[in-house]
Amino acid sequence: MTIVVVSREGLGLGREVVVAAVRAFGQLLAVGALLGVLFRLAGLPGGLLWVVGMVVVGGSVSARRGAGLPGVRRVATTAIAAGTASTLGLLLLAHVVEATPRVVVPVGGMVVSAATRGTSVVLLRLREEVDASRRQVEARLALGLPGAQAFAPHLRSALRAALVTDIDAVKTVGLISLPGAMTGLLLAGVSPLTAIRYQVVVMYMLLGAVSVAAAVAGHLATRELF
């Protein structure tokens, strides 16, 4: 269907769609094979190492959104690591999720993905704010305000942009669509109430990861700027 649409509209994206589809299939096959080995042989340390690898990849992706900001790769990776460690660590310590690679890897993947999303939005917005608001910031600096204070309104704007989408998703959960975790459990035959309990945990977990990662990214990036 996608190829039909892009061809009919003359978007010139047909080749990219085919390449993306083939890559996705190949990548998922490779990941599935690796996870099979990981679950059988590596144990919890291997699962945590896999999560660390996802954090590094997420940091690289988010860093591209903030290209031009000083120390952006370090900022992005640290922020995603903070969001992941705080959220996943809390779930493990509270025994909300099992400390097994079969659970840690998929849950960690969701957490890293959410933290990456929040970090990317913050860094992108900060980069835009730096370019668009240079004169206002310089004026505040000239009045004697410290750098962090001079940039504070723009940092708040970036953090708000990073959080508002996830907050809206939490507000409308179950009203507009059934979330992925709940849908998967229902399709697997789990009772609706049990599926809802799991989905509530996932929903709060992802919002927490986004919040921590966005805040860390914003404050670290501001410190690097000033």
BAFI-3210 file (N, C-alpha, C; in Angstrom, 3 decimals, decimal comma, padded with zeros to 6 digits):
// residues 226
n [1|2|3|4|5|6|7|8|9|10|11|12|13|14|15|16|17|18|19|20|21|22|23|24|25|26|27|28|29|30|31|32|33|34|35|36|37|38|39|40|41|42|43|44|45|46|47|48|49|50|51|52|53|54|55|56|57|58|59|60|61|62|63|64|65|66|67|68|69|70|71|72|73|74|75|76|77|78|79|80|81|82|83|84|85|86|87|88|89|90|91|92|93|94|95|96|97|98|99|100|101|102|103|104|105|106|107|108|109|110|111|112|113|114|115|116|117|118|119|120|121|122|123|124|125|126|127|128|129|130|131|132|133|134|135|136|137|138|139|140|141|142|143|144|145|146|147|148|149|150|151|152|153|154|155|156|157|158|159|160|161|162|163|164|165|166|167|168|169|170|171|172|173|174|175|176|177|178|179|180|181|182|183|184|185|186|187|188|189|190|191|192|193|194|195|196|197|198|199|200|201|202|203|204|205|206|207|208|209|210|211|212|213|214|215|216|217|218|219|220|221|222|223|224|225|226]
n.u [000,819|001,930|003,881|002,221|000,914|003,093|004,063|001,874|001,528|003,853|006,194|008,790|009,885|009,854|012,005|013,307|011,335|011,163|013,788|013,792|011,821|012,964|015,328|014,275|013,061|015,309|016,907|015,270|015,132|017,826|018,135|016,260|017,463|019,834|018,770|017,620|019,895|020,982|019,017|019,217|021,894|023,330|022,253|021,259|023,379|024,134|021,729|021,524|023,805|023,021|021,031|022,625|024,006|021,865|021,386|023,714|023,440|021,042|021,943|023,641|021,812|020,112|021,989|022,423|020,187|020,690|022,827|025,652|025,430|027,496|029,429|027,432|026,981|027,905|026,213|023,685|023,912|024,411|022,040|020,070|020,994|020,629|017,817|017,060|018,393|017,354|014,590|014,316|015,887|014,415|012,084|013,142|014,242|011,955|010,734|008,840|009,173|010,562|013,898|015,220|016,738|014,827|012,776|013,994|015,297|013,218|011,613|013,552|014,200|011,869|012,003|014,464|013,862|011,814|013,244|015,145|013,532|012,519|014,941|015,876|013,934|014,267|016,955|016,826|014,989|016,397|018,612|017,330|016,307|018,650|019,603|017,463|016,986|019,170|019,772|018,043|019,004|021,637|021,116|020,062|022,294|023,981|022,778|023,626|022,738|023,252|024,427|022,778|020,363|019,732|019,130|017,043|014,149|014,020|014,967|012,892|010,843|011,759|011,756|009,047|008,022|009,093|007,749|004,993|003,684|003,786|002,433|-000,115|-000,695|-000,944|-003,186|-005,209|-005,235|-006,656|-009,005|-008,781|-007,185|-006,128|-003,291|-000,021|001,183|-000,989|-002,721|-001,222|-001,192|-003,925|-004,437|-002,960|-004,542|-004,780|-006,519|-008,635|-008,395|-005,950|-004,265|-004,628|-003,422|-000,717|-000,360|-000,687|001,601|003,557|002,897|003,307|005,980|007,206|006,595|007,997|010,642|010,962|010,672|012,835|015,077|014,756|014,945|017,567|019,065|018,424|019,427|022,152|022,962|022,538|024,413|026,743|026,592|026,989]
n.v [-001,202|001,231|001,632|001,918|004,331|006,218|006,020|006,765|009,395|010,486|010,790|009,932|008,085|005,375|003,480|003,847|002,973|000,234|-000,590|000,029|-001,735|-004,248|-004,089|-003,861|-006,377|-008,096|-007,131|-007,642|-010,429|-011,045|-009,916|-011,446|-013,992|-013,505|-012,817|-015,229|-016,814|-015,271|-015,445|-018,128|-018,588|-016,351|-015,143|-012,886|-010,849|-010,726|-009,816|-007,260|-006,118|-006,021|-004,073|-001,890|-001,622|-000,792|001,692|003,091|003,145|004,600|007,044|007,886|008,285|010,318|012,331|013,267|014,809|017,018|018,194|020,258|021,400|021,790|019,003|017,102|014,343|013,042|014,215|013,308|010,490|010,169|011,206|009,422|007,080|007,738|008,042|005,440|003,793|004,726|004,230|001,477|000,313|000,912|-000,588|-003,178|-003,325|-003,043|-005,352|-005,435|-006,225|-009,259|-010,341|-011,377|-012,162|-012,503|-010,860|-008,436|-007,480|-006,871|-005,053|-003,205|-002,296|-000,878|001,161|002,428|003,308|005,190|007,028|007,851|009,121|011,331|012,646|013,276|015,115|017,231|018,022|018,759|020,899|022,621|023,233|024,655|026,764|028,001|029,053|030,726|032,456|033,910|036,680|037,523|035,978|036,891|039,509|039,175|038,095|040,293|041,922|040,848|038,372|034,958|032,333|029,985|030,945|032,910|031,389|029,866|030,188|029,183|026,620|025,544|025,647|023,753|021,411|021,217|020,707|018,181|016,602|016,922|015,380|012,729|013,042|013,741|011,340|009,633|010,775|010,100|007,374|004,255|005,479|006,520|004,653|001,231|000,551|-000,791|-002,877|-003,791|-004,598|-006,703|-008,536|-009,080|-010,291|-012,546|-013,924|-013,200|-012,076|-009,132|-007,374|-008,111|-007,501|-004,752|-003,987|-004,544|-002,761|-000,275|-000,166|-000,140|002,263|004,292|003,784|004,444|007,169|008,113|007,509|009,159|011,676|011,849|011,493|013,640|015,867|015,567|015,689|018,286|019,972|019,241|019,919|022,677|023,401|022,774|024,695|027,073]
n.w [000,000|000,781|-001,208|-003,428|-002,791|-002,634|-005,209|-006,790|-005,962|-006,828|-005,232|-005,189|-003,437|-003,572|-003,827|-001,372|000,388|-000,234|000,403|003,143|004,081|003,493|004,990|007,592|007,891|007,686|009,813|012,034|011,949|012,468|015,027|016,423|016,294|017,724|020,219|020,942|021,438|023,497|025,538|026,180|026,956|028,054|030,368|033,093|033,242|030,513|029,409|030,578|029,472|026,825|027,005|027,688|025,275|023,654|024,800|024,081|021,278|021,141|022,214|020,164|018,093|019,152|019,481|016,927|016,475|017,979|016,745|016,613|019,082|021,974|023,112|022,571|022,049|024,351|026,230|025,313|025,497|028,248|029,323|028,336|029,489|032,193|032,353|031,679|033,588|036,049|035,792|034,930|036,899|039,232|038,744|038,804|041,410|042,933|042,345|040,351|037,752|036,446|037,135|034,749|031,579|029,556|030,277|031,031|028,700|026,645|028,149|028,925|026,365|025,657|027,558|026,951|024,371|024,891|026,496|024,650|022,767|024,264|024,856|022,284|021,377|023,213|022,731|020,031|020,160|021,873|020,301|018,263|019,780|020,640|018,234|017,465|019,585|020,317|020,643|022,711|024,841|025,016|025,756|028,331|029,567|029,407|031,234|033,541|034,402|035,383|033,152|033,096|034,165|032,307|030,123|030,955|030,371|027,763|028,047|029,602|027,726|025,858|027,419|027,997|025,452|025,038|026,869|026,564|024,574|025,530|027,939|027,000|025,728|027,925|029,110|027,291|027,099|026,332|025,539|022,947|021,608|022,119|024,008|023,030|024,694|026,205|024,159|023,009|025,146|025,429|022,959|023,382|025,084|027,739|030,671|030,584|032,861|034,016|031,873|031,821|034,236|033,715|031,599|032,818|034,427|032,397|031,093|033,055|033,499|031,034|030,834|033,048|032,266|030,007|031,229|033,099|031,390|029,588|031,312|032,353|029,973|029,095|031,173|031,280|028,678|028,741|030,665|029,264|027,288|028,660]
ca.u [000,000|002,810|004,484|001,169|000,691|004,232|004,165|000,756|001,735|005,125|007,047|010,167|010,346|009,616|013,204|013,556|010,343|011,575|015,003|013,411|011,090|013,911|016,216|013,535|012,902|016,613|017,345|014,473|015,576|019,117|017,912|015,590|018,452|020,729|018,039|017,486|021,162|021,115|018,118|019,654|023,266|024,007|021,713|020,960|024,443|024,029|020,569|021,869|024,765|022,229|020,394|023,692|024,208|020,755|021,600|024,763|022,837|020,104|022,709|024,120|020,663|019,689|023,040|022,254|019,137|021,260|024,108|026,083|025,531|028,758|029,374|026,065|026,918|028,042|024,974|022,590|024,109|024,246|020,619|019,347|021,425|019,986|016,404|016,932|018,843|016,432|013,293|014,469|016,400|013,304|011,213|013,816|014,365|010,617|010,257|007,703|009,516|011,505|015,298|015,655|016,942|013,602|011,954|014,799|015,608|012,110|011,222|014,629|014,069|010,814|012,486|015,488|013,180|011,150|014,277|015,738|012,566|012,530|016,235|015,940|013,093|014,898|018,160|016,398|014,403|017,452|019,386|016,519|016,228|019,950|019,677|016,396|016,866|020,513|019,784|017,411|019,907|022,765|020,637|019,981|023,669|024,513|022,191|024,290|022,175|024,082|024,046|021,646|019,157|019,442|018,606|016,006|012,860|014,150|015,060|011,540|010,096|012,213|011,277|007,597|007,799|009,461|006,840|003,562|003,129|003,591|001,373|-001,382|-000,933|-001,435|-004,546|-006,185|-005,030|-007,887|-010,126|-008,559|-006,683|-005,582|-001,827|000,594|001,357|-002,314|-003,218|-000,505|-001,654|-005,287|-004,340|-002,395|-005,553|-004,754|-007,757|-008,515|-007,921|-004,509|-003,627|-004,665|-002,400|000,580|-000,288|-000,489|003,028|004,300|002,588|004,030|007,405|007,665|006,527|009,120|011,892|011,002|010,853|014,203|016,027|014,611|015,482|019,029|019,601|018,278|020,330|023,537|023,219|022,633|025,712|027,768|026,497|027,427]
ca.v [000,000|002,403|001,806|002,442|005,741|007,061|006,010|007,533|010,810|010,927|011,272|009,498|007,362|003,946|002,701|003,910|002,127|-001,160|-000,808|000,043|-002,971|-005,367|-003,928|-004,172|-007,828|-008,685|-006,737|-008,349|-011,823|-011,104|-009,652|-012,619|-015,060|-013,127|-012,896|-016,644|-017,219|-014,519|-015,990|-019,474|-018,721|-015,201|-014,797|-011,483|-009,937|-010,539|-008,968|-005,883|-005,649|-005,696|-002,785|-000,884|-001,415|000,020|003,057|003,691|003,430|005,699|008,273|008,284|008,788|011,598|013,330|013,858|015,830|018,219|018,476|021,641|021,706|021,255|017,760|016,590|012,881|012,695|014,645|012,423|009,147|010,258|011,413|008,172|006,142|008,129|007,690|003,980|003,213|005,074|003,578|000,024|-000,051|000,953|-001,733|-004,394|-003,301|-003,218|-006,663|-005,274|-007,091|-010,312|-010,089|-012,371|-011,507|-012,573|-009,717|-007,212|-006,975|-006,137|-003,903|-002,232|-001,703|000,141|002,280|003,134|003,989|006,375|007,979|008,393|010,055|012,558|013,302|013,819|016,312|018,305|018,512|019,454|022,184|023,482|023,729|025,683|027,916|028,681|029,820|031,719|033,353|034,341|038,074|037,616|035,395|037,813|040,675|038,792|037,969|041,648|042,483|040,232|037,083|033,780|031,685|029,070|031,746|033,593|030,421|029,070|030,127|028,358|025,243|025,121|025,417|022,481|020,324|021,120|020,046|016,765|015,872|017,111|014,280|011,565|013,371|013,612|009,908|009,077|011,283|009,506|005,931|003,488|006,201|006,647|003,360|000,348|000,563|-002,002|-003,955|-004,317|-005,302|-007,972|-009,454|-009,503|-011,246|-013,786|-014,592|-012,755|-011,388|-007,678|-006,700|-008,370|-006,713|-003,348|-003,785|-004,470|-001,548|000,858|-000,165|000,287|003,661|005,118|003,537|005,209|008,589|008,387|007,485|010,383|012,835|011,883|011,691|014,997|016,815|015,431|016,204|019,735|020,652|019,013|020,714|024,076|023,549|022,777|025,957|028,209]
ca.w [000,000|000,839|-002,531|-004,306|-002,462|-003,016|-006,673|-007,329|-005,656|-007,399|-004,145|-005,388|-002,246|-003,756|-003,526|000,068|001,057|-000,430|001,196|004,556|004,383|003,473|006,140|008,814|007,954|007,982|011,152|013,035|011,954|013,153|016,447|016,981|016,470|018,820|021,481|021,277|022,064|024,746|026,550|026,574|027,439|028,662|031,672|033,377|032,795|029,071|029,150|030,928|028,475|025,638|027,283|027,573|023,844|023,150|025,287|023,247|019,970|021,343|022,362|018,843|017,334|019,718|019,266|015,598|016,568|018,580|016,083|016,761|020,510|022,508|023,874|022,443|022,145|025,767|026,881|024,907|026,056|029,699|029,614|028,080|030,530|033,454|032,267|031,658|034,860|037,134|035,598|034,948|038,217|040,184|038,469|039,262|042,871|043,510|041,886|039,441|036,623|036,803|036,789|033,768|030,285|028,761|030,678|031,081|027,358|026,026|028,965|028,750|025,036|025,709|028,364|026,169|023,272|025,434|026,909|023,422|022,186|025,041|024,678|020,923|021,289|023,981|022,052|018,818|020,532|022,407|019,165|017,612|020,682|020,607|016,988|017,332|020,739|020,707|021,097|024,030|025,832|025,165|026,506|029,742|030,055|029,550|032,453|034,679|034,801|035,067|031,903|033,265|034,339|031,048|029,150|031,614|029,662|026,558|028,530|029,980|026,482|025,284|028,275|027,801|024,162|025,152|027,754|026,311|023,787|026,395|028,894|026,271|025,498|029,186|029,311|026,373|026,996|026,411|024,942|021,507|021,131|023,149|023,881|022,494|025,670|026,532|022,976|022,897|026,190|025,099|021,853|023,925|025,894|029,134|031,035|030,428|034,072|034,125|030,813|032,231|035,276|033,044|030,789|033,725|034,767|031,207|030,825|034,024|033,281|029,875|031,167|033,936|031,500|029,197|032,108|033,627|030,292|029,061|032,288|032,388|028,705|029,058|032,110|030,859|027,474|029,166|031,326|028,214|026,546|029,463]
c.u [000,861|003,429|003,469|000,970|001,845|004,412|003,086|000,952|003,055|006,103|008,505|010,748|010,206|010,809|013,475|012,586|010,746|012,795|014,665|012,714|012,033|014,842|015,520|013,394|014,215|017,087|016,576|014,836|016,882|018,956|017,239|016,556|019,389|020,036|017,834|018,728|021,319|020,266|018,594|020,971|023,773|023,489|021,479|022,090|024,398|022,855|020,853|022,870|024,051|021,556|021,412|023,973|023,111|020,896|022,627|024,210|021,858|020,807|023,216|022,996|020,242|020,712|022,903|021,179|019,676|022,590|024,437|026,161|026,814|028,542|028,076|025,990|027,013|026,765|023,842|022,715|023,909|022,776|019,820|019,714|020,745|018,507|016,179|017,274|017,854|015,119|013,400|014,975|015,300|012,373|011,829|013,896|013,022|009,990|008,975|007,915|010,549|012,916|015,829|015,821|015,682|012,659|012,741|015,043|014,416|011,653|012,277|014,569|013,005|011,280|013,512|014,844|012,498|012,162|014,938|014,817|012,573|013,814|016,338|015,143|013,739|016,095|017,810|015,845|015,449|018,300|018,630|016,436|017,532|020,050|018,682|016,419|018,209|020,506|019,159|018,336|021,086|022,359|020,547|021,370|024,283|023,972|022,746|023,712|023,165|023,553|022,825|020,336|018,758|018,786|017,401|014,667|012,899|014,312|013,683|010,691|010,472|011,707|009,774|007,284|008,088|008,423|005,388|002,946|002,849|002,516|000,005|-001,723|-001,474|-002,878|-005,581|-006,069|-006,353|-009,084|-010,006|-008,084|-006,219|-004,074|-001,275|000,701|000,023|-002,886|-002,555|-000,971|-003,064|-005,284|-003,787|-003,366|-005,566|-006,045|-007,570|-007,972|-006,428|-003,743|-003,572|-003,603|-001,011|000,715|-000,085|000,980|003,850|004,115|003,350|005,539|007,935|007,633|007,672|010,439|012,046|011,320|012,289|015,201|015,963|015,218|017,005|019,648|019,549|019,275|021,801|023,886|023,360|023,972|026,842|027,771|027,107|028,484]
c.v [001,263|002,686|002,379|003,932|006,613|007,104|006,884|009,030|011,348|011,457|010,864|008,733|005,852|003,094|002,685|003,028|000,662|-001,481|-000,877|-001,257|-004,172|-005,296|-004,305|-005,682|-008,499|-008,379|-007,488|-009,828|-011,970|-010,901|-010,844|-013,759|-014,756|-013,232|-014,347|-017,169|-016,555|-015,132|-017,348|-019,470|-017,578|-014,832|-013,307|-010,533|-009,681|-009,657|-007,512|-005,293|-005,264|-004,327|-001,654|-000,582|-000,562|001,473|003,778|004,055|004,599|007,034|008,795|008,889|010,166|012,698|014,001|014,940|017,133|018,602|019,963|022,074|021,097|019,985|016,998|015,072|012,427|013,051|013,669|011,051|009,141|010,389|010,129|007,129|006,457|007,749|006,195|003,376|003,496|004,312|002,062|-000,453|-000,080|-000,242|-003,033|-004,451|-003,538|-004,551|-006,553|-006,119|-008,115|-009,963|-011,212|-011,680|-011,499|-011,410|-008,413|-006,636|-006,262|-004,924|-002,807|-001,554|-000,625|001,382|003,101|003,909|005,265|007,441|008,630|009,425|011,387|013,346|013,958|015,109|017,478|018,880|019,255|020,831|023,135|024,061|024,844|026,942|028,703|029,564|030,976|032,781|033,897|035,760|038,229|037,090|036,331|039,051|040,356|038,641|039,342|042,333|041,836|038,913|035,961|033,088|030,797|029,831|032,433|032,661|029,649|029,048|029,214|026,882|024,718|024,825|024,082|021,297|020,128|020,388|018,552|015,962|015,896|015,952|013,066|011,818|013,241|012,146|009,237|009,513|010,507|007,991|005,194|004,154|006,287|005,329|002,535|000,272|-000,808|-003,149|-004,610|-005,112|-006,664|-008,994|-009,958|-010,526|-012,588|-014,518|-014,214|-011,998|-009,875|-006,968|-006,913|-007,555|-005,243|-003,074|-003,673|-003,168|-000,308|000,970|000,360|001,779|004,590|004,986|004,404|006,704|008,980|008,439|008,739|011,586|012,958|012,187|013,113|016,020|016,766|016,007|017,724|020,449|020,434|019,848|022,190|024,341|023,590|024,101|027,111|027,802]
c.w [000,000|-000,520|-003,505|-004,066|-002,942|-004,531|-007,289|-007,116|-006,202|-006,378|-004,296|-004,213|-002,379|-003,371|-002,028|000,842|000,963|000,425|002,682|004,950|004,452|004,676|007,436|008,984|008,351|009,387|012,234|013,102|012,732|014,656|017,117|017,242|017,639|020,174|021,916|021,974|023,432|025,853|027,059|027,344|028,317|030,044|031,838|032,978|031,293|028,699|029,452|029,943|027,181|025,811|027,182|026,104|023,239|023,583|024,421|021,871|020,081|021,498|021,040|018,012|017,838|019,468|017,911|015,604|017,146|017,983|016,163|018,211|021,066|023,327|023,734|022,568|023,602|026,533|026,585|025,551|027,566|030,072|029,432|029,125|031,861|033,456|032,331|033,012|035,987|037,006|035,700|036,305|039,264|039,998|038,976|040,783|043,559|043,114|041,058|038,194|037,090|036,336|035,910|032,424|029,426|029,072|030,573|029,688|026,719|026,823|028,862|027,403|025,000|026,463|027,584|025,026|023,752|025,832|025,701|022,795|022,934|024,876|023,309|020,808|022,019|023,241|020,766|019,147|021,105|021,288|018,450|018,467|020,689|019,374|016,967|018,434|021,202|021,282|022,482|025,120|026,080|025,955|027,995|030,353|030,296|030,801|033,716|035,145|034,511|033,813|032,027|033,419|033,043|030,044|029,687|030,876|028,442|026,926|028,914|028,752|025,854|026,097|028,115|026,504|024,243|025,920|027,310|025,532|024,658|027,446|028,234|026,014|026,755|029,435|028,503|026,271|027,211|025,778|023,430|020,916|022,322|022,970|023,500|023,476|026,005|025,366|022,832|023,917|025,913|023,970|022,326|024,845|027,355|029,438|030,936|031,659|034,296|033,092|031,188|033,288|034,665|032,260|031,646|034,116|033,597|030,964|031,766|033,846|032,142|030,151|032,098|033,200|030,659|030,074|032,602|032,516|029,754|030,011|032,333|031,124|028,670|029,949|031,744|029,633|027,818|029,841|030,301|027,449|027,324|030,478]
res [m|t|i|v|v|v|s|r|e|g|l|g|l|g|r|e|v|v|v|a|a|v|r|a|f|g|q|l|l|a|v|g|a|l|l|g|v|l|f|r|l|a|g|l|p|g|g|l|l|w|v|v|g|m|v|v|v|g|g|s|v|s|a|r|r|g|a|g|l|p|g|v|r|r|v|a|t|t|a|i|a|a|g|t|a|s|t|l|g|l|l|l|l|a|h|v|v|e|a|t|p|r|v|v|v|p|v|g|g|m|v|v|s|a|a|t|r|g|t|s|v|v|l|l|r|l|r|e|e|v|d|a|s|r|r|q|v|e|a|r|l|a|l|g|l|p|g|a|q|a|f|a|p|h|l|r|s|a|l|r|a|a|l|v|t|d|i|d|a|v|k|t|v|g|l|i|s|l|p|g|a|m|t|g|l|l|l|a|g|v|s|p|l|t|a|i|r|y|q|v|v|v|m|y|m|l|l|g|a|v|s|v|a|a|a|v|a|g|h|l|a|t|r|e|l|f]
***
